[in-house]
């Protein structure tokens, strides 16, 4: 179904050509107005389908946590149908221009790839091997959806072979903070009890796929939780979307049950291969 949507969307170009011909052929002003409206709608669709999803935007955010570090955050690569290895290479090239210490990937590596064998997955994610800084990540809901056929194991191996360090309810201590990587939320694999092993004196950054994970916390030990999953909605209408989602953790720096959370809007697309006023984003977080 996703591939049908992907390829059938190319029909918009002959459709636009037909609208243009009709606009100049017909003389009726009311009809011409209707055709003009259809041309505008078609043009917006074309931008949302073929232009914005291919962009790579870098945003800078300063966050005061009481310790210093600087890292890039991405999520929801969703490689397999709408996004390809070539696009991932573009993201990697952009990451390599940034002055950061780490790259954190908040899950969502794949989206219905045609082949699930280890060789094809390693090739798909091969650009990640070129990233110049250490890469740490967690898995998302699409990454473990095919666990029954060994897909998750193959994916984990492919990512490891491409220098991605995956954390599954595990933690790593760095010089001035500890990174905690949690499992996937929708299948209740996020064991938040691991946070009980820390205290408020420690500097804790949590990496999780879904911001809903934060609602399971039984304490406020984490200094910040980094997540994705939402895609920022993929479509955003200026001002209106922010107003409607003002009580929802869908994008950017927010709070959930008193916990500081940063939600990145992701790189890829699911369901529909469209983005509007919400381009694929690499978030650079300057923690101080």
ABEGO torsion letter per residue (X at the ends): XAAAAAAAAAAAAAAAAAAAAAAAABABAAAAAAAAAAAAAAAAAAAAAAAAAABBBBBBBBBBAGBBBBBBBBBGAGBGAABBAAAAAAAAAAAAABBBABBBBAEGABBGBABABAAAAAAAAAAAAABABBBBBBBBAAAAAAAAAGAAAAAAAAAAAAGBBBBBGBBBBBAABBBBBBBBAAAGABBAAAAAABBAABBBBBBBABAAAAAABABAABABBBBBGAGGGGBBBBGAAAAAAAABBABEBBBBGGBBBBBBAEABBBGBBBBBGBBBBBBBBBBX
